[in-house]
Amino acid sequence: MPELPKVLAMLLVLFISLIPSAEAFDGGDAVALLLGVIISVVGVCACIAKVCSVRSAFTVLIANTVKTSA
């Protein structure tokens, strides 16, 4: 997992590189692009958090089952 910050940094650079292409449009298009990027990143983070919480709860359940059966 140490490469996760590198991946996030690369994604940030990718999204930032998309912003200058919006200069040909008006300000509303740039705001819509930024809003879409922000909502997408928050959605991905929410999905990752959900998966982690389910795995954590499952691990605790398994650990409690092993303790009681031993």
N, C-alpha and C positions, 0 to 999 in steps of 0.2 A: 503493500500500500504506500510506500514512500514516493511512488511516482504520481500519486493523485494530485499533489499541488502542481506538478509540471503539466499534467493534462489540463487542469483548470486554468493555468496560466496561458496555455496554448489556445484554449477555447476563448478566453478573454481577448487575446490578441486577434483571433479570427473575427470575433464580433466587432471589435473596435475597427478593424480594417474595413468592415462593411459600411461604416458611418460616412466616410468621405464620398462614397458613391451616391449618397442621398442628397448631396449638395446641388445636383442638377434639378431636384424637385423642390417644392416649396417646403416651408417649415412644418406643415402638418404631416407630410410624408415622413420627415425625419423623426418627428415625435412618435408617429405610429410604429416606425421601425424600432426605435428604442424601447417602446412599451412592449412590443412583441417579443423582443429579445429578453427583456426583464421577466416577463410572464413565463417564457419558455424555460429560463434558468431556474426560476422558483418552482416550476412544475417538476422539473427533473430532480431538484433537490428534495422536494416533498416525496417523490416516489422512492428515492434512495433512503430517506428517513423511514418510510413505511416498511420497506424491506428489512432494514436493520432492526426495527422494533419487533417485527414478527420473528426474526431469527433469534433475537435476544430472549423473547418470551419463550420460544421453543427450547432454547438452551437451558433456561431456568427450570422449565417443566421436566426436561430429561434429567437434569442434575438432581432434582427433588425425588424423582422416581427411583433413581439409582441409590440414593441415600436411604430411602425407606425400605427398599427390597434387600439391602445388604445387612 
